[in-house]
Amino acid sequence: MNSEGVALVTGAAGGIGAAVARRLAEDGFAVACLDLDGDGAAKRAADLDGARGFTCDVADEDSVAGAVAAVRESLGEVTVLVNAAGYFARHDVPELSVREWQHFMNVNAMGPFLMARAVLPAMVAAGAGSIVNVVSTAGVRGGRQRAAYCASKGALLQLTRSLSVDHGPQGVRVNAVCPGLIDTPMADWIRHDATAMAEFDASLPAGRIGTPQEVADVVSFLVGPSAGYMHGATVMVDGGISA
């Protein structure tokens, strides 16, 4: 029986989103698994008690509105939102098209904005709710061949802080988790290069790449009562690379 409320997780078909969906289901939430890959979202939901899968393009206003309405109809009002959907690709700015730049911004910044806008009215009306944005260490520091990614994640971090200021007094907590390098397909650019991985591991205190479960555990804490005094926080889950 799901008794904690309804948790909506974007990017739930794989990587960090899948781990978050699983952890929140274990915590007692009815989980709405949203992903552009609708079949993947449905498959993820089928493995979780009380979960449902939904197709959603977080960068499309109509798709977001339709998905949130479907979640509300099938599971109830959203009490927790985790924006885990994201887009990453290595790039050099002189060769980056305006269309590609906009895609980074659409998925990584506008998507969380659209999702938050869709669920905030009900949270504010209830005087309670929690939003966690999965940002990145790229949102607080620069990186090689990732200028657009860093810019989009920096925008998401500022969105997190501003939403916290606006809606914290109304009972809605908004926080950010910033993963470092995590063992997911988004890290394929390095995780299949043994030499590069060894150099990376040696460069940070943890001495290894992180796991999706480790990020999910922090998200679980942030949406729970033990984090009740955390508003607009930026929690680094990066093995110490930002230390």
C-alpha positions in Angstrom: 0.0 0.0 0.0 1.3 3.4 -1.0 0.8 5.8 1.9 3.3 8.6 1.4 1.7 10.4 -1.5 2.3 10.6 -5.2 5.9 11.1 -6.5 6.4 12.1 -10.1 9.8 11.2 -11.5 10.9 12.4 -15.0 13.6 10.5 -16.9 12.4 7.4 -15.1 13.2 4.9 -17.9 16.9 4.7 -17.0 19.9 5.9 -15.1 19.3 8.1 -12.1 15.6 8.5 -12.8 15.1 4.8 -12.6 16.9 4.5 -9.3 15.0 7.4 -7.9 11.6 5.8 -8.9 12.6 2.5 -7.3 13.7 4.1 -4.1 10.6 6.3 -3.7 8.4 3.3 -4.4 10.3 1.5 -1.6 9.6 4.5 0.6 5.9 4.1 0.2 5.1 6.6 -2.6 2.8 5.8 -5.6 5.3 6.6 -8.3 4.5 8.2 -11.7 7.3 7.2 -14.1 7.6 9.7 -16.9 9.9 9.4 -19.8 10.1 10.3 -23.5 10.6 6.6 -23.9 7.0 5.6 -23.0 7.7 1.9 -23.3 10.7 2.2 -21.0 8.6 4.2 -18.5 5.9 1.5 -18.5 8.5 -1.2 -18.0 10.0 0.6 -15.1 6.6 1.1 -13.5 5.7 -2.5 -13.9 8.5 -3.5 -11.6 7.3 -1.2 -8.8 4.4 -1.6 -6.5 1.6 0.9 -7.2 3.5 2.7 -10.0 2.3 3.8 -13.4 4.3 4.7 -16.6 3.6 7.7 -18.8 5.0 9.1 -22.0 6.2 12.7 -21.7 8.4 15.1 -23.6 9.4 17.4 -20.7 10.4 20.1 -23.3 6.9 20.2 -24.8 4.3 22.3 -22.9 1.3 20.3 -24.2 3.0 16.9 -23.4 3.7 18.0 -19.9 0.2 19.2 -19.3 -1.3 16.0 -20.7 1.0 13.8 -18.7 0.4 15.6 -15.4 -3.3 15.4 -16.0 -3.1 11.7 -16.6 -1.0 11.2 -13.4 -3.6 13.2 -11.4 -6.4 11.1 -12.8 -4.8 7.7 -12.2 -2.8 8.3 -9.0 -3.9 11.6 -7.5 -2.3 15.0 -6.9 1.5 15.1 -7.1 3.1 15.6 -3.7 6.7 15.1 -4.8 8.3 16.1 -8.1 11.8 14.9 -9.0 13.1 16.4 -12.3 15.7 13.7 -13.3 15.3 13.9 -17.1 18.4 15.5 -18.8 20.4 15.8 -21.9 24.2 15.6 -22.3 26.6 15.6 -25.2 30.1 16.8 -25.5 30.6 19.8 -27.8 32.7 22.7 -28.8 30.9 26.1 -29.0 32.3 27.1 -32.4 30.6 24.1 -33.9 27.5 24.1 -31.8 24.3 25.0 -33.7 21.6 27.3 -32.2 19.2 24.3 -32.5 21.5 22.1 -30.4 22.1 24.9 -27.8 18.3 25.3 -27.5 17.9 21.5 -27.0 20.2 21.6 -24.0 18.1 24.5 -22.6 14.8 22.9 -23.4 15.4 19.6 -21.7 17.6 20.7 -18.8 16.0 24.0 -17.8 12.7 24.5 -19.5 11.6 20.9 -18.8 11.9 21.3 -15.0 10.2 24.7 -15.3 7.2 23.2 -17.1 6.9 20.3 -14.7 7.1 22.6 -11.7 4.6 25.0 -13.1 2.2 22.1 -13.7 2.3 20.7 -10.1 2.9 23.8 -8.0 -0.7 25.1 -7.8 -1.9 21.9 -6.1 1.1 21.8 -3.8 0.5 25.5 -2.8 -3.2 24.8 -2.3 -2.3 21.9 0.0 0.4 23.9 1.8 2.9 21.1 1.3 5.1 19.5 -1.3 8.6 18.8 -2.3 10.5 19.3 -5.5 14.0 18.0 -6.1 15.9 19.0 -9.3 18.7 16.7 -10.4 21.3 19.3 -11.5 24.9 18.3 -11.8 28.4 19.5 -10.7 28.3 21.1 -14.1 25.7 23.5 -12.7 28.3 25.0 -10.2 31.6 24.6 -12.1 32.8 24.8 -15.7 33.9 21.8 -17.7 35.7 21.0 -20.9 33.5 20.5 -24.0 30.3 21.1 -22.2 29.5 24.8 -22.2 25.9 24.5 -23.2 25.3 21.7 -20.7 26.9 23.7 -17.9 24.8 26.8 -18.8 21.6 24.8 -18.8 22.4 23.1 -15.5 23.4 26.5 -14.0 20.0 27.8 -15.1 18.3 24.9 -13.3 20.2 25.6 -10.1 19.1 29.2 -10.1 15.5 28.1 -10.9 15.7 25.8 -7.8 16.8 28.6 -5.6 14.3 31.1 -6.8 11.4 28.6 -6.6 12.4 27.9 -3.0 12.3 31.6 -2.2 8.9 32.0 -3.8 7.2 28.9 -2.6 8.9 27.9 0.6 6.6 30.2 2.6 3.7 28.4 1.0 4.9 25.0 2.3 6.7 23.8 -0.8 10.3 22.8 -0.3 12.6 23.0 -3.4 16.1 21.6 -3.4 18.8 20.5 -5.8 21.0 17.4 -5.9 24.2 17.7 -7.9 25.6 14.4 -9.0 29.2 14.1 -10.2 30.2 11.3 -12.6 27.6 8.5 -12.2 27.7 5.0 -13.6 24.9 5.5 -16.3 24.8 5.6 -20.1 25.2 9.4 -19.8 28.8 8.7 -18.7 29.6 6.5 -21.7 32.0 9.1 -23.0 34.4 8.1 -20.2 33.3 4.9 -18.5 34.3 2.6 -21.4 37.8 4.1 -21.5 39.8 2.2 -18.9 42.7 4.6 -18.9 40.5 7.7 -18.6 38.4 6.1 -15.8 41.5 5.1 -13.8 42.8 8.7 -14.1 39.4 10.0 -13.0 39.1 7.6 -10.0 42.5 8.7 -8.8 41.5 12.4 -9.0 38.8 12.5 -6.3 38.5 11.5 -2.7 36.0 8.7 -3.2 38.4 7.0 -5.7 35.5 5.7 -7.9 32.6 6.5 -10.0 29.2 7.0 -8.2 26.1 4.8 -8.5 22.5 5.8 -9.4 21.4 4.4 -6.0 23.7 6.8 -4.1 21.9 9.7 -5.8 18.5 8.2 -5.2 19.2 7.8 -1.5 19.9 11.5 -1.3 16.8 12.4 -3.1 14.8 10.1 -0.7 16.3 12.1 2.2 15.5 15.5 0.6 11.8 14.7 0.0 11.4 13.2 3.5 10.6 14.8 6.9 14.2 14.7 8.1 15.0 17.4 5.5 12.2 19.6 6.7 14.5 22.6 7.3 16.2 22.4 3.9 15.0 25.0 1.4 17.0 25.9 -1.7 19.8 23.6 -0.7 22.5 22.3 -3.2 23.6 18.9 -2.2 26.7 17.6 -3.9 26.9 13.9 -4.6 30.1 13.8 -6.5 32.7 11.8 -4.6 34.4 14.9 -3.5 35.4 16.3 -6.9 34.0 19.7 -5.9 35.8 19.7 -2.6 
